[in-house]
Amino acid sequence: MLPTVVKVLFGAGAIGMVAGWSLFIRMAIELNRALAPQKRFFILELRMRFHEVKRLHEELFPVSALRATWFALMVSSVIVLAVAIIVAVKPK
């Protein structure tokens, strides 16, 4: 049975990842509003065009609190998930 700390850390990391992806989708929607209709992204293909969406958002919105928040949330979520895994597998 996993200790409560591991469950809480893993849950917090997973929730952070879901929130991060929702911010990325919001970033793509913001980008679609600024692009011409023929250059817009289909929401279901965002994962395949991840780098293109990120690059275009950086070009069109050089200073973006949304992108900074997305990046900080994703990095912190990965760190929390890594800590959960390390705590779960460390020898007793």
C-alpha angles and dihedrals in degrees: 000000000000118000119250092248092061092048092050093047093046092048092048091049093048093048089049091052092051090048090048092053090049089054089050090053088049088051090053091049090051089049093048090055090057097044128082114262094252092052098049123121125241107233094227092058096052094107091055092049097038097129093044092052091048093047094048091047090052090051097047097037107031093174110040127162088192093059092044091050091047092051094046092048094049094047093047091047092053090049092050091049090049091051090050091053093046092050091047096052102035114117115255 
